[in-house]
Amino acid sequence: MMLGLLLARAGVDVVVLEKHADFLRDFRGDTIHPSTLDVMHELGLLESLLRLPHQQVRELKAQIGDVTVPIADFTHLPTRCGFIAFMPQWDLLDFLAREAARFPTFHLRMKTEVTGLLEEAGRVVGVQAVTPDGPIAVRADLVVAADGRSSIVREKAGLPVQEFGAPMDVLWFRLSRTGDAPQTLGRIDAGAIFIMLHRGEYWQCGYVIPKGTFEQIRAAGLPALRERVARLAPAVRDHVSELRDWDDVKLLTVRLDRVSTWYRPGLLCIGDAAHAMSPVGGVGINLAIQDAVAAGNILAAPLRERRVTVDDLRRVQRRREFPTRVTQRIQLLIQQQVIRSVLGATGPVSPPLLVRLLGKFPRLRRLPARLIGMGVRPEHVRTPIRA
Ligand SMILES: Cc1cc2nc3c(=O)[nH]c(=O)nc-3n(C[C@H](O)[C@H](O)[C@H](O)COP(=O)(O)OP(=O)(O)OC[C@H]3O[C@@H](n4cnc5c(N)ncnc54)[C@H](O)[C@@H]3O)c2cc1C
């Protein structure tokens, strides 16, 4: 959606295909990072975006065992906004779609599911898709796969994927929110990690489980899950009965992977389709948006002049691969060093030395803030406006 907006704004004819009827679904994560907020400012959209309901989080804290520790302080970042905005992702996507629709070259087709590629002489020249009115073919000078971690486009393109593995999956459910927001978003305890995202009237809860144990948890029964959640998050203790059956609990699978080549003639992968991100640090949405901004900067002119080459696509990968590699390396390290041992722990859990140091030295908290809030190599909008 972001790349669609950027390209349409630069005068390129764009069609975005989305398989669902709306964006009102259980997306993974609600975070809009300071670097994304900078991008919105550069597009002249920051003020109207921030008029939508959201929460501003200036400091991240986690409760590890019985101790609450500050992790990241965003207030010193050299960005326009010293906070992460928490906003349901469907509100952000609807907002981007509305803004993009102001450009005559932007077209959004909902309920249009891409099922295959159109190829001619080894070059991708479009996609096949199914719609409620039957199958269609959409021809294009460039197909951008932004279809997420289970990308059908990258699969059909035969791009080899390197899997890095993840020790966890996430159970995703809603519980009513009453009273004040707790200051911590995350609770880490023996065998458990619990995240709560403020979504107005309810909490979007993420309960991290060891990979492949969902069936075991189901077999232990819903009362056991309710009891565990109530112990981990006293703020929702009175609402755990809202988990009435297993339909109320969704399993989100976590993956960490990367395609080695992000493109083929006529095709480019960005976001999770190029590199599925783990939830660690909550940075995947930002990376996907940064990919879109870089792709817009590099490709707008050649696309407008209908002369996009494989070299142009290679430049996008060169620009974005380094930040992706560094971020995935850090996620992998945290998965292996922290998450695996927390999920496997049976005794009391206490903050590791590094986290204790963050608690002692406030300036140190600027480093995780920078990694989470801005990421490596933040992008800036360089595409021109040409409606
Ligand atoms: C449990 C969990 C929690 C996470 N929490 C956070 C967080 O708090 N903050 C954060 O920044 N990141 C988080 N992430 C990572 C983040 O979700 C992803 O990195 C990010 O959403 C990637 O964006 P994307 O646009 O590439 O893909 P997606 O957000 O997956 O979007 C892909 C889109 O393509 C559509 N689509 C798919 N297939 C087709 C098709 N065949 N035809 C047409 N349309 C199609 C989908 O409907 C969807 O709209 C989390 C990940 C997990 C697993």
The ligand as an SDF file (V2000), in Angstrom:
LIG
                    3D

 53 58  0  0  0  0  0  0  0  0999 V2000
    3.0150  -12.8120   15.9980 C   0  0  0  0  0  0  0  0  0  0  0  0
    3.6890  -11.6710   15.2680 C   0  0  0  0  0  0  0  0  0  0  0  0
    3.6280  -10.3800   15.8190 C   0  0  0  0  0  0  0  0  0  0  0  0
    4.2590   -9.3200   15.1670 C   0  0  0  0  0  0  0  0  0  0  0  0
    4.2170   -8.0720   15.7540 N   0  0  0  0  0  0  0  0  0  0  0  0
    4.8080   -7.0260   15.1270 C   0  0  0  0  0  0  0  0  0  0  0  0
    4.7610   -5.7060   15.6930 C   0  0  0  0  0  0  0  0  0  0  0  0
    4.1940   -5.4640   16.7660 O   0  0  0  0  0  0  0  0  0  0  0  0
    5.3490   -4.6970   15.0060 N   0  0  0  0  0  0  0  0  0  0  0  0
    5.9890   -4.9140   13.8170 C   0  0  0  0  0  0  0  0  0  0  0  0
    6.5330   -3.9560   13.2350 O   0  0  0  0  0  0  0  0  0  0  0  0
    6.0410   -6.1440   13.2620 N   0  0  0  0  0  0  0  0  0  0  0  0
    5.4630   -7.2000   13.8700 C   0  0  0  0  0  0  0  0  0  0  0  0
    5.5220   -8.4410   13.2920 N   0  0  0  0  0  0  0  0  0  0  0  0
    6.1260   -8.5730   11.9520 C   0  0  0  0  0  0  0  0  0  0  0  0
    5.1660   -7.9500   10.9230 C   0  0  0  0  0  0  0  0  0  0  0  0
    3.8680   -8.5030   11.0810 O   0  0  0  0  0  0  0  0  0  0  0  0
    5.5840   -8.1780    9.4700 C   0  0  0  0  0  0  0  0  0  0  0  0
    6.9830   -8.0520    9.3370 O   0  0  0  0  0  0  0  0  0  0  0  0
    4.8820   -7.1430    8.5410 C   0  0  0  0  0  0  0  0  0  0  0  0
    3.4660   -7.2330    8.6720 O   0  0  0  0  0  0  0  0  0  0  0  0
    5.2460   -7.3560    7.0790 C   0  0  0  0  0  0  0  0  0  0  0  0
    4.4630   -6.5190    6.2470 O   0  0  0  0  0  0  0  0  0  0  0  0
    4.1340   -6.9200    4.7490 P   0  0  0  0  0  0  0  0  0  0  0  0
    3.3280   -5.7760    4.1880 O   0  0  0  0  0  0  0  0  0  0  0  0
    5.3620   -7.3370    4.0430 O   0  0  0  0  0  0  0  0  0  0  0  0
    3.2190   -8.2310    4.8480 O   0  0  0  0  0  0  0  0  0  0  0  0
    1.7960   -8.4440    5.5320 P   0  0  0  0  0  0  0  0  0  0  0  0
    1.5730   -7.4770    6.6320 O   0  0  0  0  0  0  0  0  0  0  0  0
    1.7210   -9.8930    5.8430 O   0  0  0  0  0  0  0  0  0  0  0  0
    0.7530   -8.0890    4.3750 O   0  0  0  0  0  0  0  0  0  0  0  0
    0.5910   -8.9210    3.2430 C   0  0  0  0  0  0  0  0  0  0  0  0
   -0.7250   -8.5240    2.5620 C   0  0  0  0  0  0  0  0  0  0  0  0
   -0.8530   -9.2740    1.3460 O   0  0  0  0  0  0  0  0  0  0  0  0
   -2.1600   -9.8410    1.2820 C   0  0  0  0  0  0  0  0  0  0  0  0
   -2.0400  -11.0720    0.4900 N   0  0  0  0  0  0  0  0  0  0  0  0
   -1.4270  -12.2310    0.8400 C   0  0  0  0  0  0  0  0  0  0  0  0
   -1.4770  -13.1300   -0.1540 N   0  0  0  0  0  0  0  0  0  0  0  0
   -2.1320  -12.5180   -1.1660 C   0  0  0  0  0  0  0  0  0  0  0  0
   -2.4970  -12.9400   -2.4800 C   0  0  0  0  0  0  0  0  0  0  0  0
   -2.1990  -14.1640   -2.9350 N   0  0  0  0  0  0  0  0  0  0  0  0
   -3.1740  -12.0710   -3.2730 N   0  0  0  0  0  0  0  0  0  0  0  0
   -3.4950  -10.8180   -2.8200 C   0  0  0  0  0  0  0  0  0  0  0  0
   -3.1700  -10.3740   -1.5890 N   0  0  0  0  0  0  0  0  0  0  0  0
   -2.4930  -11.2020   -0.7710 C   0  0  0  0  0  0  0  0  0  0  0  0
   -2.5300  -10.1030    2.7380 C   0  0  0  0  0  0  0  0  0  0  0  0
   -3.9420  -10.2080    2.8780 O   0  0  0  0  0  0  0  0  0  0  0  0
   -1.9650   -8.8470    3.4100 C   0  0  0  0  0  0  0  0  0  0  0  0
   -2.8530   -7.7540    3.3530 O   0  0  0  0  0  0  0  0  0  0  0  0
    4.9400   -9.5250   13.9360 C   0  0  0  0  0  0  0  0  0  0  0  0
    4.9950  -10.8150   13.3800 C   0  0  0  0  0  0  0  0  0  0  0  0
    4.3970  -11.8910   14.0450 C   0  0  0  0  0  0  0  0  0  0  0  0
    4.4990  -13.2670   13.4580 C   0  0  0  0  0  0  0  0  0  0  0  0
  1  2  1  0
  2  3  1  0
  2 52  2  0
  3  4  2  0
  4  5  1  0
  4 50  1  0
  5  6  2  0
  6  7  1  0
  6 13  1  0
  7  8  2  0
  7  9  1  0
  9 10  1  0
 10 11  2  0
 10 12  1  0
 12 13  2  0
 13 14  1  0
 14 15  1  0
 14 50  1  0
 15 16  1  0
 16 17  1  0
 16 18  1  0
 18 19  1  0
 18 20  1  0
 20 21  1  0
 20 22  1  0
 22 23  1  0
 23 24  1  0
 24 25  2  0
 24 26  1  0
 24 27  1  0
 27 28  1  0
 28 29  2  0
 28 30  1  0
 28 31  1  0
 31 32  1  0
 32 33  1  0
 33 34  1  0
 33 48  1  0
 34 35  1  0
 35 36  1  0
 35 46  1  0
 36 37  1  0
 36 45  1  0
 37 38  2  0
 38 39  1  0
 39 40  1  0
 39 45  2  0
 40 41  1  0
 40 42  2  0
 42 43  1  0
 43 44  2  0
 44 45  1  0
 46 47  1  0
 46 48  1  0
 48 49  1  0
 50 51  2  0
 51 52  1  0
 52 53  1  0
M  END
$$$$
